[in-house]
Amino acid sequence: MKIVFFIVGAVFVVLGGLVIWDFNKFKQSALRSTGQIVGYAVKRSRTRNSGARETYAPVVQYQASGQQHQFTASVSSSHVRHSIGDAVPILVYRHDPSRARLDSPISQILGGVFIFMGAAAMAAFIYVFQVSILSIGISVAIIALLAVKLLAKLQRHNIYSMEDIKAAIDKIKKNGTTGAHHKKDYIITDPGAFRRHVQRHNSVPAWVLVILVMIGIGVISGGVYLGVKRIDFLQTALTTQGTVVSFNSKTSTSDGKTTTTYYPVVEYLPPNQSQSITFEHDIGSSHPAYRRGEKVEVLYSANNPYEAIINEGWMNYFGPGLMLIIGSVFALAGGALLGQKRKQKIAQHLELDF
């Protein structure tokens, strides 16, 4: 079952690659043009934990081959970047002017995120579990078989692009909700009405965003402090051999699920000392990354032999690096939303003045 981690990671990498490939393929056969946002499609979804949620996809109108066309963007978001009436760059398919997409890097970004997540899962599998040529060969064979079957099934249903996949998914959703009591997706074309709708449904108080930025800055500061401390330690650390003697397990509960993390306990004998020292490594995993009795390289402080870690290469910076990434995400997200909220307020004042 451990191979599932690798398979899931590979699927994400393939999915991200397909998203990027599909957009670039469309772009090569398209002409650049300009469209105008004439409204936003309000899409409703419901999740078990967060309940009802709304996202908004821009509806774009454009002229091509002497005719007026309209399309709804394939990617929707809970945060709106453009206002109704704004001009936006688009790509119009050469062989069929009725097909068009937004000329936006969002597809490459989304594909890149999928590839990064998949690569991270595959790297975690290779790092945590015992990897063999046989296990990777089996996973690659399974992925190839699933890919061939999936492509054959898509072709039988005349699905050849990401647009076709999205249309098929929308059709399945529509058929699945027929007759049920639900609010259908709809389009808002009035700028004032849409602005009020977004503020009423998805507005986040400014103080929440300020706290989000402050948390991000705090986490970044902690990451910088730990990173500098770890660099100072590694520059003066001595190296020796140690042995994994046991594991300390720590449990945590989230959404009713209990997760156990195992931290290796290592014993080593510093040179010129008669008494061995035992320490707990500062990085744990959901499955033991080492075996009892396994020999490992130990880095320890000459001034304090109890300050020691297992030498894991670039993973020595995992803790500070993770804090920097998380803190940056919090700070950038909060700052971007604050900036967007400020622009909305300025637009409201201008509207009131006129």
N, C-alpha and C positions, 0 to 999 in steps of 0.2 A: 504493500500500500504506500510505502514511502515514495515510490516512483511517481505517484500522483502529483507530488510537488513539481517535479521536472516536467511532467506532461502539461499541467496547467500553465506553467511558465512558458512553455513552448507555444501553447495555443495563444496566449496573450501576444507573444512576439509575432506569430503569424498574422493574428488579427490586426495588430498595429501596422505591420508591413502591407497588408491588403488595403487598409484605409489610405495609407500614403500612396501606394501604387495606383489605386483607383482614382484619386484626385489628380495625380500627375498625368495619368493616361487621358483623363477628360480634358485637362489643361492643354495638352499637346494638340488636341483636335478642336480647340475652342478659340474664339475671338474675344479680345478684351472689349468691354463696353461699360456703360454706366446705367444703373437703374435707380429707381426711387422707392423708398420704403413707404408703402401706402397703408400699412397696418401691421398688427401683430396677431399671430394665431396663439390663443391661450390654450395651453395643453395641460390637462389635469391628470395627476397620477396619485395613487394612494399606496403608502408603505405601512408595514406593520408597526414600525417604531415611531415614525414621525407623522403619521396620518396623511391628510390631504396635502398635496404640494402642487404648485403651479410653475410652469416654465413658459417662456415666450419665444416664438420663432418669427423672425421678420418676414413679412409678405412684400415681395419686390415686384414692381411693375417696370417693364422696359419695352423699347421699340426694336424690332428686328425684321428685316425684309419687308418693310412697309406695313407691318402689322404690330398690334399691341399684344404683349404677352404678360403673364404673371406667374410667379412661382413662390412657394413657401420654402424657406431655408430648411435644410435637413437637420440642422443642429439647433436645439432650443436651449435657453438658459434662464435661470431665475433672475439674472441681472441684465439689464438692457443697456447696450452700448450706444445705440443710435436712436434718434427721435423720429417720429413719423414725419415724413417730408424730406428727410435727409437723402442726399445722393450717395450711392455706394457703388464701388467697382464690382463688376460681375463678369462671368465667363459665359459666352453663348456658344453652344455646340454648332460647329460649321454645317454639319449635314442635317441638322434638325433645329432650327431657330427657336422652337418651342421649349427646348431643353436648356436650362441655364442654372448656374450656381453662383453663390457669392465668391468673389475673388479674395479669399481670406485665408490666412495661415492656420486657422483653427483646425482644419483636417490634419495638417502635418503635426501640429502640436498634440492633438488627440492621439494620432498614431504613435507619436514619439512617447507619450505617456504610457500607452499600452506596451510598447517595446521595452521601456525602462522597467515597468512592473514585472513583465515576463522575465526579462534578463535577471532582475533581482531575485525572483523566485528560483530560477535555475541556478544562480550563483549560490543562493542559500542552500539548495539541495546538494550541490557539489561540495560546499564547505562543511555542512553538518553531517551528511550521511556518507557511508562508504560507497564510493562510485567505482563501477567496473565497466569495461567495454561492453559486456553483455547487457547490463542494466540500461545503459544509454542506447544501445542498439535496439533493444526491445521497445523502449519508449519512442524512438524515432520511427520504427516500423509501425507502431500503433497510430502515431500521429499521421503518418503517410497514408495508412489505410483509411482512417477517418476522413482525411482531406479528400481522398479520391471519391469516397462514397458521398461526401457532402457536395462536392462539385458536380457529380453526376446527378444528384437529386435536384440541385439548383437549376441545372440545364434542362431537366425534364419539365420544370415549371417556368421556363423562359426567363430565368434570373441570371443576368450577366454582369451586373454592377451593384455598387452599394446603394444607388438610388432604387434599383429594382428590389433589393433586400428590404429597404425601408418601406417601400410601397406594400410589399407582401406582409410585413409586420403590422403596418397600419390596418390592412385588410383583415388580418386575423383578430386584431384588437376590436375592430368594428363588429365583426361577426360574433365575437365572444361576448360583447356587451349588448347585442340586440335584444330588446325586450326587457332589459334590466333597468332598474330605476337609477339613472345616473345623469349627471350634467355633461352634455356633449361639449367637445372643443368648439370654440367659436373665434371669430376675428373681430378685433376692435380697430376701427379706422379713425376715430376722432382723437387727436393728440391730447387734448385736455382730459377726456374721459379715460384714456389709457394711462396717463400719468397718475390720475387719482386712483385708478384701479390698482396699479403697482404699489403705490404708497399704502393703500388700504390692506393689501394682501401680503406683500413681501417686504414691507418696510421694516428695517432694523434700526432701533434707536441709536442716536449718535454716541451716547455714553457707552453702549455695548461695544461699538466699534473702537472707541478710545481704549477701553479695557483690553480688547483684543490686541491692539497695537502695543499696549504696555506689556501685556503678557509675552508677546513676541520679542520685544526688546529685552525683557528680563531673561527669557530663555536663551537668546543670542548672547547676552552678557555671561550667563552661566556657561554656555558652550565655549566662549572665548577663554574664560578663566580656566576651565578644565583642560582646554586644548593647550594653553601655554604651560600649565602645570605638567601635562603629559609630555610635551616636547622637552621641557627641562629634565624630566625624569629619564626619558629615553637617551638624552645626550650624555648622561653620566652613569647610566645603568650598566651593571656587570652581567655577564652571561654565564649560565651553568646549566646542568641537566637536573631535571626533577621527575617525579613519578606521580601519576594521578592515583590517589588512594581511595577516594570516595566522591560522593556528590551531595551537595546541600540542595534540597528542593524547596521551592517557594511557590505558593499557590495564590492565584488571584481570581476574582469572579467578576464577570461582565455580562450583562444581559442574560443572567441566569446560567451562564456557562462557566465552568471552572477550568482554569488553565494552570498547568504546573510547569515551572521553569527549573532546569537543573544547572547548578553552578559547580564546575569541577573543583575539587579540593586537592591541592598539590603539596607534596612533601619534597624538600630538597635540603642538601647539606652544603652550606656556604664553605668555600675553601678556607682552610686554616681554622675551622671551627669543629668542635666535637659533637655538638648537639644540632640535630636536624630541625628545620623550621617548616611549619605547615601554614598554608594560606589558601584563601578562597579566591578563585579567579573572578574578575569583575564583569565578565560577559557570560550570560547563560543562554540556554536554548530549550525549546519545548521537547527535544529529544537529546539525550546525552551526546555531546560532540566528541567525547573521548571514551576510552575503555579503561576500566580499573586495571592498574598495572602498566598502562601505556607511558612510554618515556616522552617527555616534552622539554622544549627549551624554555628556560626561565630567565626573565630579566628582573634584577633586584637592585635596590639602592645599597650602595656601600655603607652609607651612614645608618640605614635602618633596614636590616635584612627582612623584616616583616612586611616591608613595602615591596611587593613583588607581583608580577603578572606572567602569564604564559605569553611567549613571543608569537604573535599571530600575524606578523607582517602589517599590511595596511589596516587590518582589523584592530590594531592597537589604538587607532583613532576613531573607532566606531562610535563610542559614547559621545565625545565632543562633537563629532561630525553630524550625528543624528540630531543633537540639540540645535546646532546651527541651521540645519535644514528645516526642522519643525518651527523654530523661532522665526526664520525668514518667511516661511509660508504664512504664519499668523500675522506678522508685521506687514507684509506686502498686501495680503488680502484685506486686512483692516484698513490700511492706508488707501488702497484702491477704492474700497467702498465708501470711505469718508470723502474722497475726492469726487466720486460720482454723486454722492448725496449733496455736496456743495454745489456742483453744477446744476443739479435739479432745483435747488433753492434759488440759484441765480436766474434760471429759466423761469421759475414761478414769479419772481419779482418783476422780471421784464414783461411777462405776460400781463401782470396786474397793472403795470405802468401804462401799457398800451390799451 
